[in-house]
Amino acid sequence: MTKRVYNFNAGPSTMPLAALERAQAELLDFQGTGMSIMEHSHRAKHYEAVHDEAIKLITELLAVPDTHQVLFMTGGASAQFAILPMNLRTDEHAGDYIITGTWAEKAYQEAKIVGKPSVAWDGKKGEIWDSLPKQSDLKLSANAPYVHFTTNNTIMGTQFFDFPDSGNVPLVADMSSDIMWRPIDVSKFGMIYAGAQKNIGPAGVTVVIIRKDLIEKGRKDVAKAFRYSEVAKNNSLQNTIPTFPVYMIRNVLAVVKEEGGLAATEKKNRKKGEILYAAVDGSGGFYRCPVE
Ligand SMILES: Cc1ncc(COP(=O)(O)O)c(C=O)c1O
């Protein structure tokens, strides 16, 4: 067997062996078609079945309600930093931003390019963010079109277990580094987005889960490639989508489902966390956890 290593990189991250082996087995001849899935048209039935299965698996595993739609876009989470305010800002306001790390700060800076966002909280101390706000620390604007936060600060490791309460204002979450680590209540979110490459597949495709009323309400003065309503209307097939990354999401999530879904994933992740933190705590100070 090929030698595989333990890969602790935050992303691109390790994928289940079974997902990779399935890709290997199907690479040259996808389901007897004499070509790989990458060589199929994104509008032909073989790819479409894979596409729909990937969406179905995301929907099933996260229990995405009917009020929301799953989209595939490109440009990574970084592009969503810009695409979100392009679509959902108002002329007066481009969102309240809870800044808990480098990525949240980058999202805020992108919103500033297209509109007028506000800072709801910024925990930067010196060069780092090592804590999260309490609900009472947040300065939320009544007229904000959304509240944006990052569920897991990938760089420093501060992670929200309880999500901020944005009241009637849609809550938007960058879940790039912890999407699907456990079951969540998607109905609490106006939008969730994540580059696939950390938890659910390879780089190249971004998953966006967005409430249908926000798709409708979104601005129309946005280039079609970046307009949520266009992407939604075309089931993310308005142009040639990165088919192989979507196919790999299908492979990864099929394994996740087979292994018991997100409840089983959470159990496994908590066990991994215990091993890791026990090593940190038992290292006699050699390793330190610098965050609150
Ligand atoms: C929380 C978070 N947001 C955004 C990004 C940027 O993602 P991308 O490389 O997909 O643009 C990262 C990448 O590490 C991240 O961890």
Ligand as a Chemical Component Dictionary entry (heavy atoms), coordinates in Angstrom:
data_LIG
# 
_chem_comp.id                   LIG 
_chem_comp.type                 NON-POLYMER 
_chem_comp.pdbx_formal_charge   0 
_chem_comp.three_letter_code    LIG 
# 
loop_
_chem_comp_atom.comp_id 
_chem_comp_atom.atom_id 
_chem_comp_atom.alt_atom_id 
_chem_comp_atom.type_symbol 
_chem_comp_atom.charge 
_chem_comp_atom.model_Cartn_x 
_chem_comp_atom.model_Cartn_y 
_chem_comp_atom.model_Cartn_z 
_chem_comp_atom.pdbx_ordinal 
LIG C1 C1 C 0 -11.328 31.166 8.367 1  
LIG C2 C2 C 0 -10.741 31.336 7.005 2  
LIG N1 N1 N 0 -11.332 32.169 6.141 3  
LIG C3 C3 C 0 -10.841 32.360 4.904 4  
LIG C4 C4 C 0 -9.712  31.725 4.471 5  
LIG C5 C5 C 0 -9.213  31.966 3.085 6  
LIG O1 O1 O 0 -9.647  30.931 2.308 7  
LIG P1 P1 P 0 -9.344  30.796 0.741 8  
LIG O2 O2 O 0 -7.910  30.400 0.650 9  
LIG O3 O3 O 0 -10.292 29.710 0.342 10 
LIG O4 O4 O 0 -9.626  32.080 0.104 11 
LIG C6 C6 C 0 -9.059  30.825 5.327 12 
LIG C7 C7 C 0 -7.859  30.126 4.859 13 
LIG O5 O5 O 0 -7.054  29.616 5.564 14 
LIG C8 C8 C 0 -9.588  30.650 6.622 15 
LIG O6 O6 O 0 -8.991  29.809 7.476 16 
# 
loop_
_chem_comp_bond.comp_id 
_chem_comp_bond.atom_id_1 
_chem_comp_bond.atom_id_2 
_chem_comp_bond.value_order 
_chem_comp_bond.pdbx_ordinal 
LIG C1 C2 SING 1  
LIG C2 N1 SING 2  
LIG C2 C8 DOUB 3  
LIG N1 C3 DOUB 4  
LIG C3 C4 SING 5  
LIG C4 C5 SING 6  
LIG C4 C6 DOUB 7  
LIG C5 O1 SING 8  
LIG O1 P1 SING 9  
LIG P1 O2 DOUB 10 
LIG P1 O3 SING 11 
LIG P1 O4 SING 12 
LIG C6 C7 SING 13 
LIG C6 C8 SING 14 
LIG C7 O5 DOUB 15 
LIG C8 O6 SING 16 
# 
